[in-house]
Amino acid sequence: MTPDRPAILQKLADLLTAESDRPTDDLSEATAIREGLGLDSVDLMSVVTRVEEAYRVRFSHQDLERVATVGDLVDLVVAKAAA
């Protein structure tokens, strides 16, 4: 069963809060991952690894190049989980 968008968004909020040590109460799909959350490349890769583990998916480098916002990451999780 493919997880729904609100559930994925909540899981991402939890992971991003843990990684950035900042609350993400105002997290939306429009939030820029790097600029909006202040994540550097190492932080982002840690989040990606946790997402891959949580949803049992794998993202290619090309997949991740297209991820700029939280919504982009949600789209990617939905697409990979459905495949």
C-alpha positions as a printed Julia matrix, in Angstrom:
83×3 Matrix{Float64}:
  0.0    0.0     0.0
  1.34   3.41   -0.99
  1.57   5.87    1.91
 -0.56   8.99    1.57
  0.87  12.49    1.16
 -0.13  13.79    4.62
  1.5   10.76    6.29
  4.68  11.22    4.25
  4.74  14.94    5.02
  4.39  14.24    8.75
  7.18  11.64    8.65
  9.42  14.1     6.79
  8.62  16.78    9.35
  9.66  14.4    12.13
 12.9   13.47   10.35
 13.73  17.06    9.45
 13.06  18.24   13.0
 15.41  15.58   14.34
 18.11  16.46   11.82
 17.93  20.25   12.07
 17.22  20.43   15.81
 14.57  23.01   14.95
 10.82  22.57   15.09
  9.2   22.28   11.69
  5.69  23.24   12.72
  5.37  25.49    9.67
  6.69  22.87    7.25
  4.77  22.75    4.0
  5.31  21.16    0.63
  6.54  24.55   -0.62
  9.35  24.73    1.97
 12.78  24.79    0.33
 14.81  21.95    1.8
 18.21  23.62    1.87
 17.4   27.31    2.26
 14.14  26.96    4.16
 15.46  24.44    6.65
 19.12  25.39    6.65
 20.32  21.88    5.83
 23.76  21.35    4.38
 24.66  18.43    2.09
 25.56  16.11    4.97
 22.29  16.85    6.8
 20.31  16.33    3.61
 21.96  12.97    2.9
 21.19  11.86    6.45
 17.51  12.74    5.93
 17.47  10.99    2.55
 18.97   7.85    4.09
 16.33   7.85    6.83
 13.55   8.34    4.28
 14.9    5.48    2.17
 14.96   3.23    5.23
 11.51   4.28    6.43
  9.83   3.66    3.07
 12.15   0.9     1.79
 12.97   2.8    -1.38
 16.18   3.89   -3.06
 16.79   7.24   -4.72
 19.3    7.75   -7.49
 21.56  10.77   -7.7
 19.44  11.96  -10.65
 16.28  11.66   -8.53
 17.78  13.8    -5.8
 19.01  16.49   -8.2
 15.36  17.34   -8.89
 14.46  17.73   -5.21
 14.36  21.38   -4.14
 11.3   21.49   -1.9
  9.65  19.24    0.65
  6.88  18.66   -1.91
  9.44  17.4    -4.43
 10.65  14.88   -1.86
  7.07  13.81   -1.08
  6.46  13.32   -4.83
  9.6   11.2    -5.08
  8.61   9.02   -2.11
  5.11   8.51   -3.54
  6.52   7.58   -6.97
  9.13   5.18   -5.6
  6.77   3.56   -3.08
  4.2    2.96   -5.81
  6.75   1.33   -8.14
